[in-house]
Amino acid sequence: MKTHSMMYRPLPRSLEPLDDESLLGYLLRLSHRAGATPAEIAARTNLLAETTNGNLSLFSHGFIHDLSPRRIRVFAHATSLQEAEVRSLLLSEYAPRYGPLDVSLNRTSSSPAIASNNPWVYFGSTRYCPQCLTGDGSPIQLLHGGSWRRLWRLPVVFACRTHRCLLLYRCSGCAGLAQASEKFRGLLVRPRDDDLHPLQCRSNVASADFKSRACGNRFDISPPSSTVDELDERTLEALLNLQQRLVALLTAKGRDTCASVGWRVPTGHYFLDMRALVPLVFLTWPESRHLAPTPLLANVLDAEAEWRHKAYREARAASAKKHPSRFFSHPPEDALVLGAVLGIAERLLQAKDEESAFDLLRPLIYRSLELNPILSYHLRSIRPASVPLRAVLTVDRRKRPRTYVPESRAEVIQNHPGYIRSSSPGKCEL
């Protein structure tokens, strides 16, 4: 490991960031080009975190979310990049449009805290498209590979429109998580290995002499059989179109609002609304089964919901006093399952107004109350969803069946400045 003073020494050779590249992906390509380990490059670019005992540890998860102005300046100096180019490597640029990334909208108050407490941001691992990782055929990408893209870190990104495929999240060789480890809690596995290509799997596997080694399988080589091969054309189109709409919300310039249950809300809040509905869908499944775009996606959610309920029951049996909501609230890792549940959440948010939204959500709300009143209340009061959705999800448990009065919910929403009726209910306004 290099000394602390080496942070300030410029690297002999810099590397231009690729389109929408993540900080970690850039670091891997840079270390490969410089003939150094990722740990050495982390030290020389000021991506080491100081521990409580004063020692320097490998860079933390929060660094791929955001960097302090000082770290940005040092990183830019060391890599011969512009500060704007350094910021373009960070996830924080999506924070205004993706609520789970926005520190101001979360209970946590810092980037490292978001990294450790927010399951709707995949700091631990990433999805990927093998064909994107092969690069564009240019000499630099032939040597070091294509970009590990920032958007792949976000749970709402599950497909590649360019190559018409679902993203993968595990190595086809060892089944390990991409750019992560099931056991290792740091940002990068085997950071001191200097013989691995940026596109090779770094997961630890056992060798003949019982010493761990890196898997080494290439992520840019597609597995023999892919999930997309099993999809019918209608299902694939539904998923790709959904992905196009969600990515447009994250990246399109212009309006920063979107229609949610008939009201215009900030785009960042729209994704918080999706996050709030996913656990309700899983808890009450199959109440919303009829909203699945295709039979295959409905069948996929059948299996996922069954697994989640079983895991919840086992956790409850181990500790009867706890109601672990994570079994319903955590986003699915598998791209197909994720696309299926987000498609249903989108359908629910497309209601033309709060009355229609409540009609759609009524079966889910009351079924959740029947299954588990404590968990139902917890899942429906997730903060911070938008005010319109929170108004829709609120019910009086003492009055069932509830007589719905649309004006009461509208008055609650209108009492919060900034919310107006959507002129295009049923779709996002870009």
C-alpha positions as CSV (number, residue, x, y, z in Angstrom):
1,M,0.0,0.0,0.0
2,K,1.3,3.4,-0.9
3,T,1.8,6.1,1.7
4,H,-0.7,8.9,2.5
5,S,1.5,11.5,0.6
6,M,1.1,9.6,-2.7
7,M,-2.5,10.8,-2.9
8,Y,-1.3,14.1,-4.3
9,R,1.1,12.7,-6.9
10,P,-0.5,12.9,-10.4
11,L,-0.6,9.6,-12.3
12,P,1.8,9.2,-15.2
13,R,-1.0,8.3,-17.6
14,S,-4.7,9.5,-17.4
15,L,-7.7,7.9,-18.9
16,E,-10.8,9.7,-20.3
17,P,-14.1,8.6,-18.7
18,L,-16.5,6.7,-20.9
19,D,-20.1,7.6,-21.4
20,D,-22.1,7.3,-18.1
21,E,-19.2,5.5,-16.5
22,S,-19.2,4.8,-12.7
23,L,-16.4,5.8,-10.4
24,L,-15.5,2.3,-9.6
25,G,-15.5,1.2,-13.3
26,Y,-13.2,4.2,-14.1
27,L,-10.9,3.2,-11.2
28,L,-10.6,-0.4,-12.5
29,R,-9.8,0.7,-16.0
30,L,-7.3,3.3,-14.8
31,S,-5.4,0.9,-12.6
32,H,-5.3,-1.6,-15.5
33,R,-3.8,1.0,-17.8
34,A,-1.3,2.2,-15.2
35,G,-0.2,-1.3,-14.3
36,A,-1.1,-0.8,-10.6
37,T,-3.6,-2.3,-8.2
38,P,-6.9,-0.7,-7.5
39,A,-5.8,-0.1,-3.9
40,E,-2.8,1.8,-5.1
41,I,-4.8,4.0,-7.4
42,A,-7.3,4.6,-4.6
43,A,-4.5,5.9,-2.4
44,R,-3.1,8.1,-5.2
45,T,-6.5,9.6,-6.0
46,N,-7.6,10.2,-2.4
47,L,-10.2,7.5,-2.3
48,L,-9.2,6.1,1.1
49,A,-11.3,6.5,4.2
50,E,-9.9,7.3,7.6
51,T,-11.1,4.8,10.3
52,T,-11.9,5.6,13.9
53,N,-8.4,4.6,15.0
54,G,-6.7,6.9,12.5
55,N,-5.7,4.3,9.9
56,L,-6.5,4.5,6.2
57,S,-8.8,1.9,4.9
58,L,-10.0,1.1,1.4
59,F,-12.4,3.5,-0.1
60,S,-15.9,3.4,1.2
61,H,-19.2,2.7,-0.5
62,G,-20.2,6.3,-0.1
63,F,-17.5,7.4,-2.5
64,I,-19.3,6.2,-5.6
65,H,-22.3,8.3,-4.5
66,D,-20.5,11.6,-3.8
67,L,-17.2,13.1,-3.0
68,S,-16.4,16.2,-1.0
69,P,-15.1,19.3,-3.0
70,R,-11.6,18.6,-1.7
71,R,-11.6,15.0,-2.7
72,I,-13.0,16.0,-6.2
73,R,-10.1,18.5,-6.6
74,V,-7.5,15.9,-5.5
75,F,-9.0,13.2,-7.7
76,A,-9.1,15.6,-10.7
77,H,-5.5,16.7,-10.2
78,A,-4.3,13.1,-9.9
79,T,-6.1,11.9,-13.0
80,S,-5.7,15.0,-15.1
81,L,-9.5,15.3,-15.4
82,Q,-11.7,18.3,-15.1
83,E,-13.7,18.5,-11.9
84,A,-16.9,18.3,-13.9
85,E,-15.7,15.0,-15.4
86,V,-15.1,13.7,-11.9
87,R,-18.6,14.6,-10.8
88,S,-20.0,12.8,-13.9
89,L,-18.6,9.6,-12.4
90,L,-20.7,9.9,-9.3
91,L,-24.3,8.7,-8.6
92,S,-25.2,12.0,-6.8
93,E,-25.9,13.6,-10.2
94,Y,-29.0,11.5,-10.3
95,A,-30.1,12.5,-6.8
96,P,-32.5,15.3,-8.0
97,R,-34.4,12.8,-10.1
98,Y,-34.0,9.6,-8.1
99,G,-35.3,10.1,-4.6
100,P,-33.5,7.2,-2.8
101,L,-30.2,8.9,-3.7
102,D,-31.2,12.3,-2.3
103,V,-29.7,12.8,1.1
104,S,-32.3,15.5,1.9
105,L,-35.2,13.0,1.3
106,N,-33.7,10.3,3.5
107,R,-33.3,9.9,7.2
108,T,-29.6,9.5,6.7
109,S,-27.5,12.7,6.5
110,S,-24.5,11.6,4.5
111,S,-23.4,9.7,1.5
112,P,-21.7,6.8,3.5
113,A,-24.9,6.5,5.5
114,I,-27.0,6.1,2.3
115,A,-24.6,3.5,1.2
116,S,-25.1,1.3,4.3
117,N,-28.8,2.0,5.0
118,N,-30.6,2.3,1.6
119,P,-31.3,-1.0,-0.1
120,W,-32.8,0.9,-3.1
121,V,-29.3,1.9,-4.1
122,Y,-27.1,-1.0,-5.1
123,F,-23.8,0.2,-3.7
124,G,-22.8,-3.4,-2.9
125,S,-23.0,-4.7,-6.4
126,T,-24.1,-3.8,-9.9
127,R,-26.0,-5.1,-12.8
128,Y,-24.4,-5.2,-16.2
129,C,-24.9,-5.9,-19.9
130,P,-22.1,-8.2,-21.3
131,Q,-22.4,-6.7,-24.8
132,C,-22.0,-3.1,-23.4
133,L,-18.9,-4.2,-21.6
134,T,-17.2,-5.4,-24.8
135,G,-16.9,-1.8,-25.7
136,D,-17.2,0.0,-29.1
137,G,-14.2,-1.6,-30.7
138,S,-11.8,1.4,-30.2
139,P,-8.2,0.6,-29.2
140,I,-8.6,1.9,-25.7
141,Q,-11.8,-0.2,-25.1
142,L,-10.3,-3.3,-26.7
143,L,-7.5,-3.1,-24.1
144,H,-9.5,-2.1,-21.0
145,G,-13.1,-2.9,-21.8
146,G,-16.3,-0.8,-22.0
147,S,-17.7,1.2,-19.2
148,W,-19.3,-0.1,-16.0
149,R,-22.2,2.4,-16.2
150,R,-23.5,4.4,-13.3
151,L,-27.2,3.7,-14.1
152,W,-26.6,0.0,-13.6
153,R,-26.1,0.7,-9.9
154,L,-29.7,1.9,-9.6
155,P,-32.3,-0.8,-8.8
156,V,-34.8,0.7,-11.3
157,V,-32.4,0.0,-14.2
158,F,-32.8,-3.7,-15.2
159,A,-32.6,-3.8,-19.0
160,C,-30.4,-2.6,-21.9
161,R,-32.5,-1.1,-24.6
162,T,-29.5,-1.0,-27.0
163,H,-29.0,-4.8,-27.0
164,R,-32.6,-5.7,-26.1
165,C,-31.7,-7.8,-23.1
166,L,-32.1,-7.9,-19.3
167,L,-29.1,-7.0,-17.2
168,L,-27.3,-9.7,-15.3
169,Y,-26.1,-9.3,-11.7
170,R,-24.0,-12.5,-11.1
171,C,-20.9,-14.0,-12.7
172,S,-21.7,-16.8,-15.1
173,G,-18.6,-18.7,-13.8
174,C,-18.8,-18.6,-10.0
175,A,-22.3,-17.1,-9.5
176,G,-20.8,-14.3,-7.4
177,L,-22.2,-10.8,-7.4
178,A,-20.8,-8.4,-9.9
179,Q,-18.2,-6.1,-8.3
180,A,-19.1,-7.3,-4.9
181,S,-18.9,-10.2,-2.5
182,E,-21.4,-12.1,-0.4
183,K,-19.1,-11.8,2.6
184,F,-16.7,-8.9,2.0
185,R,-18.2,-5.6,3.1
186,G,-15.9,-3.2,1.3
187,L,-16.5,-1.6,-2.1
188,L,-14.2,-3.9,-4.1
189,V,-13.1,-7.5,-3.7
190,R,-9.4,-8.3,-3.9
191,P,-8.3,-4.6,-4.4
192,R,-4.6,-5.5,-4.1
193,D,-4.6,-7.9,-7.1
194,D,-2.7,-6.4,-10.0
195,D,-3.2,-9.1,-12.6
196,L,-7.0,-8.8,-13.2
197,H,-8.6,-7.2,-16.1
198,P,-11.4,-4.6,-15.4
199,L,-13.9,-7.0,-16.8
200,Q,-12.8,-10.1,-14.8
201,C,-14.7,-11.4,-11.8
202,R,-12.9,-10.7,-8.6
203,S,-14.9,-13.0,-6.4
204,N,-13.0,-15.4,-4.2
205,V,-13.1,-19.0,-5.1
206,A,-11.3,-22.0,-3.7
207,S,-8.2,-23.4,-5.5
208,A,-6.5,-26.8,-5.5
209,D,-4.2,-25.8,-2.7
210,F,-7.1,-24.5,-0.6
211,K,-6.0,-20.9,-1.0
212,S,-8.5,-18.4,-2.3
213,R,-8.1,-16.9,-5.7
214,A,-10.0,-14.6,-8.0
215,C,-12.7,-16.3,-10.2
216,G,-11.3,-14.4,-13.2
217,N,-14.3,-15.1,-15.4
218,R,-15.0,-12.4,-18.0
219,F,-18.2,-10.4,-17.6
220,D,-18.2,-9.4,-21.2
221,I,-18.8,-13.0,-22.3
222,S,-22.5,-13.8,-22.3
223,P,-23.5,-17.0,-20.5
224,P,-24.5,-19.9,-22.7
225,S,-28.2,-19.5,-21.9
226,S,-29.7,-16.1,-21.0
227,T,-33.0,-15.2,-19.3
228,V,-33.9,-13.1,-22.3
229,D,-34.0,-16.3,-24.5
230,E,-36.9,-17.6,-22.4
231,L,-39.0,-14.4,-22.8
232,D,-41.8,-14.2,-25.3
233,E,-41.8,-11.1,-27.5
234,R,-44.7,-9.5,-25.7
235,T,-43.0,-9.8,-22.3
236,L,-39.7,-8.5,-23.6
237,E,-41.3,-5.5,-25.3
238,A,-43.3,-4.7,-22.1
239,L,-40.1,-4.7,-20.0
240,L,-38.0,-2.7,-22.6
241,N,-40.7,-0.1,-22.9
242,L,-41.0,0.3,-19.1
243,Q,-37.2,0.6,-18.9
244,Q,-37.3,3.3,-21.6
245,R,-39.8,5.3,-19.6
246,L,-37.9,5.0,-16.3
247,V,-34.5,5.9,-17.8
248,A,-36.1,8.9,-19.6
249,L,-37.3,10.1,-16.2
250,L,-33.8,9.8,-14.8
251,T,-31.9,11.4,-17.7
252,A,-34.2,13.6,-19.9
253,K,-33.7,17.3,-19.6
254,G,-36.6,19.6,-19.2
255,R,-39.5,19.2,-16.8
256,D,-38.7,17.8,-13.4
257,T,-42.2,16.6,-12.5
258,C,-44.1,13.5,-13.2
259,A,-47.7,12.3,-12.8
260,S,-48.4,10.2,-9.8
261,V,-52.0,9.2,-8.7
262,G,-53.3,12.2,-10.7
263,W,-51.0,14.8,-9.3
264,R,-47.7,16.4,-10.5
265,V,-44.9,15.4,-8.2
266,P,-41.1,15.9,-8.4
267,T,-39.5,13.1,-10.4
268,G,-37.5,12.1,-7.4
269,H,-40.7,11.6,-5.4
270,Y,-42.2,9.5,-8.2
271,F,-39.4,6.9,-7.6
272,L,-40.0,7.1,-3.9
273,D,-43.7,6.3,-4.7
274,M,-42.6,3.2,-6.7
275,R,-40.5,2.1,-3.8
276,A,-43.4,2.5,-1.4
277,L,-45.7,0.4,-3.5
278,V,-43.4,-2.5,-4.1
279,P,-43.5,-4.0,-0.6
280,L,-47.3,-3.6,-0.6
281,V,-47.5,-5.6,-3.8
282,F,-45.3,-8.4,-2.4
283,L,-47.1,-8.6,0.9
284,T,-50.6,-8.8,-0.6
285,W,-49.8,-10.9,-3.7
286,P,-51.8,-12.1,-5.7
287,E,-54.2,-9.1,-5.1
288,S,-52.6,-7.1,-7.9
289,R,-51.9,-10.1,-10.2
290,H,-54.4,-8.9,-12.8
291,L,-52.2,-5.8,-13.3
292,A,-49.2,-7.8,-14.6
293,P,-48.6,-6.9,-18.3
294,T,-48.2,-10.6,-19.3
295,P,-48.8,-14.1,-17.9
296,L,-45.1,-14.8,-17.7
297,L,-44.5,-11.7,-15.5
298,A,-47.4,-12.8,-13.2
299,N,-45.9,-16.3,-12.9
300,V,-42.5,-14.8,-12.0
301,L,-44.1,-12.7,-9.2
302,D,-46.0,-15.8,-8.0
303,A,-42.7,-17.5,-7.2
304,E,-41.0,-14.4,-5.8
305,A,-43.9,-13.6,-3.5
306,E,-44.0,-17.2,-2.2
307,W,-40.2,-17.0,-1.5
308,R,-40.5,-13.7,0.4
309,H,-43.5,-14.9,2.5
310,K,-41.6,-18.0,3.4
311,A,-38.5,-16.1,4.4
312,Y,-40.6,-13.7,6.5
313,R,-42.3,-16.6,8.3
314,E,-39.0,-18.2,9.1
315,A,-37.7,-14.9,10.5
316,R,-40.8,-14.4,12.6
317,A,-40.5,-17.9,14.0
318,A,-36.9,-17.1,15.1
319,S,-38.1,-13.8,16.8
320,A,-41.8,-13.5,17.3
321,K,-41.5,-9.9,18.5
322,K,-40.1,-8.6,15.3
323,H,-41.8,-7.8,12.0
324,P,-38.9,-7.7,9.5
325,S,-40.2,-5.7,6.6
326,R,-37.1,-6.1,4.6
327,F,-38.4,-9.3,3.1
328,F,-41.0,-7.3,1.3
329,S,-39.4,-3.9,1.0
330,H,-36.0,-4.8,-0.5
331,P,-35.9,-4.6,-4.3
332,P,-35.4,-7.9,-6.2
333,E,-31.9,-8.5,-7.5
334,D,-33.1,-10.4,-10.5
335,A,-33.9,-8.1,-13.4
336,L,-36.9,-10.1,-14.6
337,V,-38.6,-10.0,-11.2
338,L,-37.7,-6.3,-10.7
339,G,-39.2,-5.4,-14.1
340,A,-42.3,-7.3,-13.3
341,V,-43.0,-5.6,-9.9
342,L,-42.0,-2.1,-11.1
343,G,-44.5,-2.6,-14.0
344,I,-47.3,-3.1,-11.5
345,A,-46.2,-0.2,-9.4
346,E,-46.3,2.0,-12.5
347,R,-49.8,0.8,-13.3
348,L,-51.0,1.8,-9.8
349,L,-49.4,5.2,-10.0
350,Q,-51.0,5.8,-13.4
351,A,-54.5,6.3,-11.8
352,K,-56.1,9.4,-13.1
353,D,-56.8,10.8,-9.7
354,E,-56.7,9.9,-6.0
355,E,-60.2,8.4,-6.1
356,S,-59.2,6.0,-8.9
357,A,-55.9,5.2,-7.1
358,F,-57.7,4.3,-3.9
359,D,-60.0,2.0,-5.9
360,L,-57.0,0.2,-7.3
361,L,-55.2,0.0,-4.0
362,R,-58.2,-0.7,-1.8
363,P,-57.8,-4.6,-2.1
364,L,-54.1,-4.3,-1.3
365,I,-54.6,-2.0,1.7
366,Y,-57.3,-4.1,3.3
367,R,-55.6,-7.4,2.5
368,S,-52.4,-6.1,4.2
369,L,-54.5,-5.2,7.3
370,E,-55.9,-8.7,7.4
371,L,-52.5,-10.3,7.1
372,N,-50.6,-8.2,9.5
373,P,-51.9,-4.8,10.8
374,I,-48.5,-3.8,12.2
375,L,-46.6,-4.5,9.1
376,S,-49.3,-3.0,7.0
377,Y,-49.1,0.3,8.8
378,H,-45.3,0.3,8.6
379,L,-45.2,-0.3,4.9
380,R,-47.9,2.2,4.1
381,S,-46.3,4.9,6.1
382,I,-42.9,4.7,4.5
383,R,-41.3,8.1,4.4
384,P,-40.8,9.9,2.3
385,A,-43.3,9.1,-0.4
386,S,-45.2,11.9,-2.1
387,V,-48.0,13.6,-0.2
388,P,-50.6,12.4,-2.8
389,L,-49.7,8.8,-2.5
390,R,-49.5,9.0,1.3
391,A,-53.0,10.4,1.3
392,V,-54.2,7.5,-0.9
393,L,-52.6,4.9,1.3
394,T,-54.1,6.3,4.6
395,V,-57.2,4.5,5.9
396,D,-59.2,4.6,9.1
397,R,-58.8,1.1,10.5
398,R,-61.9,1.6,12.7
399,K,-64.2,2.1,9.7
400,R,-64.3,-0.9,7.3
401,P,-65.5,-0.9,4.7
402,R,-64.6,2.8,4.5
403,T,-66.9,5.2,2.7
404,Y,-64.6,7.1,0.4
405,V,-64.9,10.9,0.3
406,P,-62.7,12.1,-2.6
407,E,-62.7,15.7,-1.3
408,S,-61.1,14.8,2.0
409,R,-58.0,13.4,0.3
410,A,-57.9,16.2,-2.2
411,E,-58.0,18.7,0.7
412,V,-55.1,17.0,2.4
413,I,-53.0,17.1,-0.8
414,Q,-53.9,20.8,-1.6
415,N,-52.9,21.8,1.9
416,H,-49.3,21.1,0.9
417,P,-47.9,23.8,-1.4
418,G,-46.5,22.8,-4.7
419,Y,-48.9,20.0,-5.6
420,I,-51.2,20.6,-8.6
421,R,-53.4,18.4,-10.7
422,S,-51.7,16.6,-13.5
423,S,-52.8,17.7,-17.0
424,S,-51.8,14.3,-18.3
425,P,-53.0,11.7,-15.8
426,G,-52.0,8.2,-16.5
427,K,-48.5,9.0,-17.9
428,C,-45.4,10.7,-16.8
429,E,-44.9,14.3,-18.1
430,L,-41.5,14.8,-19.7
